[in-house]
Amino acid sequence: TWQGEIWNFSTPEFFVVDDFEDYNDYPPDEIWSTWIDGYGVPTNGATVGYPNPDWNQGEHYVETTIVHGGSQAMPFFYSNTGAAVYSEGERTFAVPQDWTKHGVTTLTLWFHGTTGSTGQLYVKVNGVKVSYDGDAGNVAIPGWQLWNIDLVSSGLNLQSVSSLAIGMDGNGAGGTLYFDDIGLYAVAPAPPNEWRIADGADDVEEAVDTGSIDMTSGDLELPYENTGQGNPQIIGVRFTGIPIPKGATITEAWVRFQVDETKGGTEAVNLIIEGELSLDAAEFTDTVGFNVSSRPTTTAQVQWSVPNWTTEGDQGPDQTTPSIASIIQEIVNQNGWAGSAIVLMFRDNPANP
């Protein structure tokens, strides 16, 4: 077992600096008591944590829906306007930490953007700023992204780390970000591969009774078009340009949805997820009936009990499927697979409707 003054040992690969799991709504463990924001500092436009959570509605100072790992993340609201010239939350360690132990080379930070957010993301270690080296516009992407911060070439004093800050620069910058899973690694972790639906024609609904294909719907209903169990349908989603090598080992894979609207239901929906067993899944068409269900499917299936979605815009654990690694593994193990399009299908589970 590796031990360090500030770290909770999680795996042999990394140390946890802050995974935001230990904060609660009671003194002295509120998140804003550790990550000091701009409260009372006119030049600092940051607010860490939800300022006025509704306890009766199950809200908290921390974020519990949009999380990367565990069950909590840090919400970060910022506005570099008026007197505020920057936005920053800073954690000070009671005992300076030695980040040179165990061959550590990389500080990692997961961040989740929101549409319309602007500015330049940065961290500070002992007051020394390191700016995000990716596209500054990534703060407007509503999904989790990994930032690997090279400590070896940073020139920082890592033997006595007394403070860590996260902030946003830029005159007039503003928005909302979420942060999670700050860690230290001996070897920088590879960013996860992420593919999004690239075209509106790549997610469709097939009516179970008639086989008609709807390629123009503004959202996807899982697995009934109407409230209750009216008009059952199968959902097909197509991901293109998947450069996974043949036979690559798939350790984890999932799909995450974003809630477009709620319909007042109270019960879970039980689905079966399958993949199309083909070397290059063809585009969907609405000129041929049953264009989703007629496709050859993987032997591997995954059951998903989807909890009731109650809040528009949510895209957290409740909107994330269980691991579909077995489905993707079967697809990429095919002879002739060379990395191309993959189709996944979502339908009602007749054994557990």
Kinemage of the C-alpha trace (Angstrom):
@kinemage 1
@onewidth
@group {chain A} dominant
@subgroup {mainchain}
@vectorlist {calphas} color= white
{ca thr a 1} P 0.000 0.000 0.000
{ca trp a 2} L 1.240 3.478 -0.880
{ca gln a 3} L 0.658 6.166 1.696
{ca gly a 4} L 0.811 9.927 1.549
{ca glu a 5} L -0.135 12.717 3.849
{ca ile a 6} L -3.165 13.947 1.925
{ca trp a 7} L -4.153 11.047 -0.266
{ca asn a 8} L -6.734 8.348 0.073
{ca phe a 9} L -5.267 5.342 -1.693
{ca ser a 10} L -7.632 4.204 -4.429
{ca thr a 11} L -5.709 2.046 -6.916
{ca pro a 12} L -2.033 1.355 -7.548
{ca glu a 13} L -2.139 3.864 -10.405
{ca phe a 14} L -3.114 7.096 -8.666
{ca phe a 15} L -3.654 9.084 -5.498
{ca val a 16} L -6.799 11.059 -4.787
{ca val a 17} L -6.279 14.761 -4.144
{ca asp a 18} L -10.017 15.475 -3.989
{ca asp a 19} L -12.905 13.374 -5.281
{ca phe a 20} L -15.475 15.632 -3.558
{ca glu a 21} L -17.130 12.694 -1.801
{ca asp a 22} L -16.451 13.853 1.767
{ca tyr a 23} L -18.393 17.119 1.723
{ca asn a 24} L -21.867 17.515 3.202
{ca asp a 25} L -24.303 20.228 4.223
{ca tyr a 26} L -23.110 20.669 7.804
{ca pro a 27} L -20.279 22.702 9.369
{ca pro a 28} L -17.379 22.399 8.886
{ca asp a 29} L -17.747 20.066 5.911
{ca glu a 30} L -19.514 22.311 3.404
{ca ile a 31} L -17.637 22.341 0.119
{ca trp a 32} L -17.241 26.123 0.222
{ca ser a 33} L -15.539 25.857 3.610
{ca thr a 34} L -12.667 23.983 1.958
{ca trp a 35} L -12.703 25.494 -1.532
{ca ile a 36} L -12.722 29.210 -0.802
{ca asp a 37} L -14.476 31.234 -3.506
{ca gly a 38} L -15.149 34.905 -4.140
{ca tyr a 39} L -17.559 35.496 -1.283
{ca gly a 40} L -16.608 38.881 0.154
{ca val a 41} L -13.913 39.414 -2.493
{ca pro a 42} L -15.275 41.781 -5.185
{ca thr a 43} L -12.498 40.974 -7.653
{ca asn a 44} L -13.241 37.224 -7.513
{ca gly a 45} L -16.414 36.275 -9.377
{ca ala a 46} L -16.553 32.611 -8.340
{ca thr a 47} L -19.203 30.808 -6.314
{ca val a 48} L -18.361 27.275 -5.195
{ca gly a 49} L -21.338 25.056 -4.416
{ca tyr a 50} L -25.032 25.758 -4.732
{ca pro a 51} L -25.664 28.892 -2.662
{ca asn a 52} L -29.282 28.218 -1.723
{ca pro a 53} L -30.094 24.502 -1.924
{ca asp a 54} L -33.669 23.467 -1.213
{ca trp a 55} L -33.259 20.803 1.459
{ca asn a 56} L -36.901 19.749 1.093
{ca gln a 57} L -36.271 18.943 -2.563
{ca gly a 58} L -33.189 16.874 -1.809
{ca glu a 59} L -30.747 19.534 -2.985
{ca his a 60} L -27.276 19.990 -1.519
{ca tyr a 61} L -24.302 22.335 -1.698
{ca val a 62} L -22.572 19.776 -3.939
{ca glu a 63} L -23.735 18.463 -7.315
{ca thr a 64} L -25.179 14.942 -7.129
{ca thr a 65} L -26.432 14.377 -10.674
{ca ile a 66} L -23.676 15.592 -12.994
{ca val a 67} L -20.804 13.554 -11.577
{ca his a 68} L -17.820 11.805 -13.100
{ca gly a 69} L -17.117 9.275 -10.376
{ca gly a 70} L -18.770 8.490 -7.077
{ca ser a 71} L -21.855 10.488 -6.190
{ca gln a 72} L -20.691 14.111 -5.815
{ca ala a 73} L -18.963 16.812 -7.838
{ca met a 74} L -18.134 20.476 -7.261
{ca pro a 75} L -20.384 23.040 -8.980
{ca phe a 76} L -18.524 26.202 -9.936
{ca phe a 77} L -20.399 29.337 -10.985
{ca tyr a 78} L -18.409 32.259 -12.324
{ca ser a 79} L -18.871 35.742 -13.735
{ca asn a 80} L -15.923 37.981 -14.575
{ca thr a 81} L -17.992 41.140 -14.796
{ca gly a 82} L -18.155 44.386 -12.868
{ca ala a 83} L -15.398 44.460 -10.272
{ca ala a 84} L -14.624 40.764 -10.804
{ca val a 85} L -11.544 40.283 -12.977
{ca tyr a 86} L -11.133 36.541 -12.366
{ca ser a 87} L -13.026 33.639 -10.798
{ca glu a 88} L -11.279 31.140 -8.554
{ca gly a 89} L -11.815 28.543 -5.866
{ca glu a 90} L -8.801 27.655 -3.729
{ca arg a 91} L -8.085 24.823 -1.349
{ca thr a 92} L -5.345 25.291 1.249
{ca phe a 93} L -3.756 22.205 2.783
{ca ala a 94} L -3.251 22.375 6.538
{ca val a 95} L 0.044 20.528 6.131
{ca pro a 96} L 2.072 21.171 2.949
{ca gln a 97} L 2.090 18.103 0.729
{ca asp a 98} L 4.945 16.379 -1.065
{ca trp a 99} L 3.850 15.634 -4.627
{ca thr a 100} L 7.205 14.209 -5.681
{ca lys a 101} L 6.671 10.841 -4.013
{ca his a 102} L 6.087 7.580 -5.866
{ca gly a 103} L 7.131 8.946 -9.242
{ca val a 104} L 4.133 11.236 -9.660
{ca thr a 105} L 4.290 13.126 -12.968
{ca thr a 106} L 0.741 14.251 -13.662
{ca leu a 107} L -2.066 16.115 -11.927
{ca thr a 108} L -5.460 15.243 -13.392
{ca leu a 109} L -8.701 17.188 -13.312
{ca trp a 110} L -12.052 16.201 -14.781
{ca phe a 111} L -14.296 19.086 -15.805
{ca his a 112} L -17.796 19.247 -17.249
{ca gly a 113} L -18.806 22.277 -19.274
{ca thr a 114} L -22.188 23.816 -19.950
{ca thr a 115} L -23.550 25.404 -23.089
{ca gly a 116} L -22.630 29.073 -23.308
{ca ser a 117} L -19.784 28.984 -20.791
{ca thr a 118} L -16.749 31.064 -21.784
{ca gly a 119} L -13.265 31.877 -20.535
{ca gln a 120} L -9.855 30.288 -19.989
{ca leu a 121} L -9.626 27.458 -17.491
{ca tyr a 122} L -6.549 27.259 -15.265
{ca val a 123} L -5.171 25.741 -12.087
{ca lys a 124} L -2.710 27.213 -9.617
{ca val a 125} L -0.297 25.187 -7.527
{ca asn a 126} L 1.224 27.283 -4.749
{ca gly a 127} L -0.042 30.335 -6.616
{ca val a 128} L 1.694 29.436 -9.891
{ca lys a 129} L -0.786 29.385 -12.767
{ca val a 130} L -0.992 26.645 -15.394
{ca ser a 131} L -3.524 27.340 -18.160
{ca tyr a 132} L -5.613 24.633 -19.801
{ca asp a 133} L -3.791 23.483 -22.931
{ca gly a 134} L -6.847 22.286 -24.813
{ca asp a 135} L -9.386 24.293 -26.785
{ca ala a 136} L -10.689 27.062 -24.514
{ca gly a 137} L -14.143 26.478 -25.997
{ca asn a 138} L -14.295 23.042 -24.379
{ca val a 139} L -15.818 24.677 -21.298
{ca ala a 140} L -19.012 24.967 -23.343
{ca ile a 141} L -19.191 21.211 -24.031
{ca pro a 142} L -21.789 19.558 -21.750
{ca gly a 143} L -19.773 16.432 -21.038
{ca trp a 144} L -16.921 15.205 -18.867
{ca gln a 145} L -13.422 15.956 -20.158
{ca leu a 146} L -10.016 15.019 -18.771
{ca trp a 147} L -7.212 17.529 -18.324
{ca asn a 148} L -3.784 15.996 -17.738
{ca ile a 149} L -1.425 18.584 -16.215
{ca asp a 150} L 2.264 17.797 -16.716
{ca leu a 151} L 3.983 18.447 -13.403
{ca val a 152} L 7.458 17.492 -14.616
{ca ser a 153} L 7.788 20.367 -17.074
{ca ser a 154} L 5.766 22.874 -15.056
{ca gly a 155} L 8.683 24.178 -13.010
{ca leu a 156} L 6.548 24.033 -9.870
{ca asn a 157} L 7.868 23.338 -6.380
{ca leu a 158} L 6.138 20.034 -5.755
{ca gln a 159} L 7.888 19.080 -2.522
{ca ser a 160} L 5.819 21.490 -0.458
{ca val a 161} L 2.389 22.036 -1.983
{ca ser a 162} L 0.288 24.204 0.305
{ca ser a 163} L -2.509 25.294 -2.035
{ca leu a 164} L -4.406 24.254 -5.138
{ca ala a 165} L -6.775 26.574 -6.989
{ca ile a 166} L -9.095 26.157 -9.977
{ca gly a 167} L -10.207 29.233 -11.872
{ca met a 168} L -11.442 30.947 -14.992
{ca asp a 169} L -9.805 33.923 -16.671
{ca gly a 170} L -11.178 36.267 -19.310
{ca asn a 171} L -12.801 39.676 -19.240
{ca gly a 172} L -16.561 39.149 -19.278
{ca ala a 173} L -16.231 35.361 -19.060
{ca gly a 174} L -19.006 33.528 -17.300
{ca gly a 175} L -20.856 30.266 -16.958
{ca thr a 176} L -21.086 27.099 -14.922
{ca leu a 177} L -18.592 24.249 -14.657
{ca tyr a 178} L -18.429 21.053 -12.647
{ca phe a 179} L -15.203 19.536 -11.323
{ca asp a 180} L -14.488 16.029 -10.105
{ca asp a 181} L -11.768 13.467 -9.444
{ca ile a 182} L -8.580 15.472 -8.962
{ca gly a 183} L -5.729 12.980 -8.788
{ca leu a 184} L -1.991 12.417 -9.039
{ca tyr a 185} L -0.573 9.821 -11.433
{ca ala a 186} L 2.838 8.346 -12.093
{ca val a 187} L 1.746 7.769 -15.694
{ca ala a 188} L -0.746 10.170 -17.265
{ca pro a 189} L -4.041 8.364 -17.922
{ca ala a 190} L -5.237 8.210 -21.495
{ca pro a 191} L -8.337 10.319 -22.132
{ca pro a 192} L -11.406 8.159 -22.709
{ca asn a 193} L -12.681 7.796 -26.231
{ca glu a 194} L -15.979 9.603 -26.689
{ca trp a 195} L -18.242 9.659 -29.708
{ca arg a 196} L -21.439 11.635 -30.090
{ca ile a 197} L -24.300 11.311 -32.516
{ca ala a 198} L -22.962 13.249 -35.480
{ca asp a 199} L -26.127 13.689 -37.523
{ca gly a 200} L -29.839 13.977 -36.845
{ca ala a 201} L -30.421 10.969 -39.092
{ca asp a 202} L -28.262 8.805 -36.836
{ca asp a 203} L -30.863 8.448 -34.094
{ca val a 204} L -34.267 7.102 -35.069
{ca glu a 205} L -37.444 5.610 -33.675
{ca glu a 206} L -39.073 2.494 -35.137
{ca ala a 207} L -42.744 1.815 -34.408
{ca val a 208} L -42.981 -1.783 -33.218
{ca asp a 209} L -46.416 -2.413 -34.742
{ca thr a 210} L -45.913 -0.886 -38.208
{ca gly a 211} L -42.144 -0.774 -38.622
{ca ser a 212} L -42.269 2.861 -39.724
{ca ile a 213} L -39.091 4.848 -39.100
{ca asp a 214} L -39.143 8.373 -37.664
{ca met a 215} L -35.917 10.177 -38.565
{ca thr a 216} L -37.097 13.704 -37.754
{ca ser a 217} L -38.178 13.504 -34.118
{ca gly a 218} L -36.617 16.172 -31.938
{ca asp a 219} L -36.054 13.686 -29.122
{ca leu a 220} L -36.117 9.971 -28.349
{ca glu a 221} L -38.764 8.301 -26.190
{ca leu a 222} L -37.626 5.132 -24.418
{ca pro a 223} L -39.441 2.853 -25.265
{ca tyr a 224} L -42.960 4.271 -25.769
{ca glu a 225} L -43.949 7.238 -27.871
{ca asn a 226} L -46.818 8.129 -25.552
{ca thr a 227} L -47.251 8.266 -21.783
{ca gly a 228} L -47.839 4.862 -20.235
{ca gln a 229} L -47.270 2.019 -22.661
{ca gly a 230} L -48.753 3.572 -25.776
{ca asn a 231} L -47.074 3.085 -29.155
{ca pro a 232} L -44.059 0.921 -28.274
{ca gln a 233} L -40.952 1.644 -30.291
{ca ile a 234} L -37.337 0.605 -30.746
{ca ile a 235} L -34.628 3.240 -30.650
{ca gly a 236} L -31.643 2.995 -32.970
{ca val a 237} L -28.527 5.134 -32.549
{ca arg a 238} L -25.572 5.094 -34.939
{ca phe a 239} L -22.054 6.178 -34.006
{ca thr a 240} L -19.672 6.766 -36.888
{ca gly a 241} L -15.906 6.734 -37.278
{ca ile a 242} L -15.146 4.340 -34.415
{ca pro a 243} L -11.414 3.555 -34.837
{ca ile a 244} L -11.252 0.668 -32.368
{ca pro a 245} L -8.793 -1.980 -33.615
{ca lys a 246} L -10.016 -5.501 -34.242
{ca gly a 247} L -9.826 -7.601 -31.103
{ca ala a 248} L -9.057 -4.679 -28.790
{ca thr a 249} L -10.014 -5.418 -25.192
{ca ile a 250} L -13.016 -3.352 -24.144
{ca thr a 251} L -12.899 -2.801 -20.402
{ca glu a 252} L -15.715 -0.278 -20.066
{ca ala a 253} L -18.272 1.290 -22.365
{ca trp a 254} L -21.551 3.081 -21.857
{ca val a 255} L -24.024 5.484 -23.430
{ca arg a 256} L -25.232 8.647 -21.736
{ca phe a 257} L -28.438 10.466 -22.614
{ca gln a 258} L -29.615 13.971 -21.764
{ca val a 259} L -33.178 14.535 -20.585
{ca asp a 260} L -35.132 16.602 -23.100
{ca glu a 261} L -38.521 16.503 -21.384
{ca thr a 262} L -40.304 14.698 -18.577
{ca lys a 263} L -43.730 13.092 -18.738
{ca gly a 264} L -44.703 12.759 -15.099
{ca gly a 265} L -44.092 9.028 -14.751
{ca thr a 266} L -43.125 7.461 -11.452
{ca glu a 267} L -41.890 3.975 -12.365
{ca ala a 268} L -38.646 2.707 -13.820
{ca val a 269} L -38.490 1.673 -17.466
{ca asn a 270} L -36.790 -1.631 -18.209
{ca leu a 271} L -34.879 -1.872 -21.464
{ca ile a 272} L -32.721 -4.310 -23.399
{ca ile a 273} L -29.684 -2.943 -25.216
{ca glu a 274} L -28.242 -4.776 -28.221
{ca gly a 275} L -25.746 -3.986 -30.933
{ca glu a 276} L -25.884 -4.524 -34.668
{ca leu a 277} L -23.538 -7.372 -35.546
{ca ser a 278} L -22.000 -6.000 -38.714
{ca leu a 279} L -18.636 -4.752 -39.905
{ca asp a 280} L -19.949 -1.293 -40.782
{ca ala a 281} L -23.479 -0.439 -39.680
{ca ala a 282} L -25.409 1.110 -42.558
{ca glu a 283} L -27.169 4.449 -42.325
{ca phe a 284} L -30.788 4.417 -41.242
{ca thr a 285} L -33.494 4.944 -43.831
{ca asp a 286} L -37.201 5.666 -43.589
{ca thr a 287} L -37.944 4.160 -47.003
{ca val a 288} L -37.651 0.603 -45.695
{ca gly a 289} L -39.848 -0.608 -42.860
{ca phe a 290} L -38.402 -2.219 -39.746
{ca asn a 291} L -35.006 -0.749 -40.629
{ca val a 292} L -33.843 -1.032 -37.018
{ca ser a 293} L -35.255 -4.340 -35.791
{ca ser a 294} L -34.404 -6.216 -39.008
{ca arg a 295} L -30.675 -5.770 -38.464
{ca pro a 296} L -28.602 -8.709 -37.167
{ca thr a 297} L -27.995 -8.338 -33.448
{ca thr a 298} L -25.226 -9.279 -31.085
{ca thr a 299} L -25.645 -12.269 -28.837
{ca ala a 300} L -24.581 -10.021 -25.997
{ca gln a 301} L -27.385 -8.044 -24.408
{ca val a 302} L -27.460 -5.646 -21.496
{ca gln a 303} L -30.496 -4.960 -19.344
{ca trp a 304} L -31.043 -1.422 -18.146
{ca ser a 305} L -33.545 -0.451 -15.487
{ca val a 306} L -33.946 3.253 -16.171
{ca pro a 307} L -35.084 5.259 -13.132
{ca asn a 308} L -37.695 7.941 -13.516
{ca trp a 309} L -36.164 11.054 -15.064
{ca thr a 310} L -37.613 14.117 -13.367
{ca thr a 311} L -35.426 17.046 -14.404
{ca glu a 312} L -34.922 18.400 -17.907
{ca gly a 313} L -31.276 18.705 -18.869
{ca asp a 314} L -30.008 15.977 -16.538
{ca gln a 315} L -27.197 13.835 -17.965
{ca gly a 316} L -25.764 12.039 -14.981
{ca pro a 317} L -25.649 8.512 -13.567
{ca asp a 318} L -29.401 7.978 -13.978
{ca gln a 319} L -29.066 8.759 -17.677
{ca thr a 320} L -26.043 6.483 -18.144
{ca thr a 321} L -26.409 2.871 -19.209
{ca pro a 322} L -24.717 -0.004 -17.431
{ca ser a 323} L -21.516 -1.128 -19.095
{ca ile a 324} L -22.101 -2.305 -22.659
{ca ala a 325} L -18.519 -3.551 -22.982
{ca ser a 326} L -19.717 -7.065 -23.862
{ca ile a 327} L -21.704 -5.711 -26.818
{ca ile a 328} L -18.860 -3.610 -28.188
{ca gln a 329} L -16.425 -6.484 -27.607
{ca glu a 330} L -18.524 -8.829 -29.744
{ca ile a 331} L -18.651 -6.274 -32.546
{ca val a 332} L -14.920 -5.515 -32.649
{ca asn a 333} L -14.006 -9.209 -32.395
{ca gln a 334} L -15.560 -9.939 -35.800
{ca asn a 335} L -13.285 -11.088 -38.592
{ca gly a 336} L -12.980 -8.175 -40.965
{ca trp a 337} L -13.713 -5.477 -38.408
{ca ala a 338} L -11.557 -2.482 -39.270
{ca gly a 339} L -13.128 0.306 -37.245
{ca ser a 340} L -16.245 1.933 -38.616
{ca ala a 341} L -19.881 2.647 -37.695
{ca ile a 342} L -21.679 0.977 -34.782
{ca val a 343} L -25.437 0.825 -34.201
{ca leu a 344} L -26.990 0.263 -30.783
{ca met a 345} L -30.650 -0.594 -30.242
{ca phe a 346} L -32.811 0.077 -27.192
{ca arg a 347} L -36.113 -1.757 -26.761
{ca asp a 348} L -38.600 -2.731 -24.103
{ca asn a 349} L -37.709 -5.741 -21.979
{ca pro a 350} L -40.720 -8.053 -22.410
{ca ala a 351} L -39.673 -10.142 -19.409
{ca asn a 352} L -39.793 -7.070 -17.189
{ca pro a 353} L -41.998 -4.440 -18.844
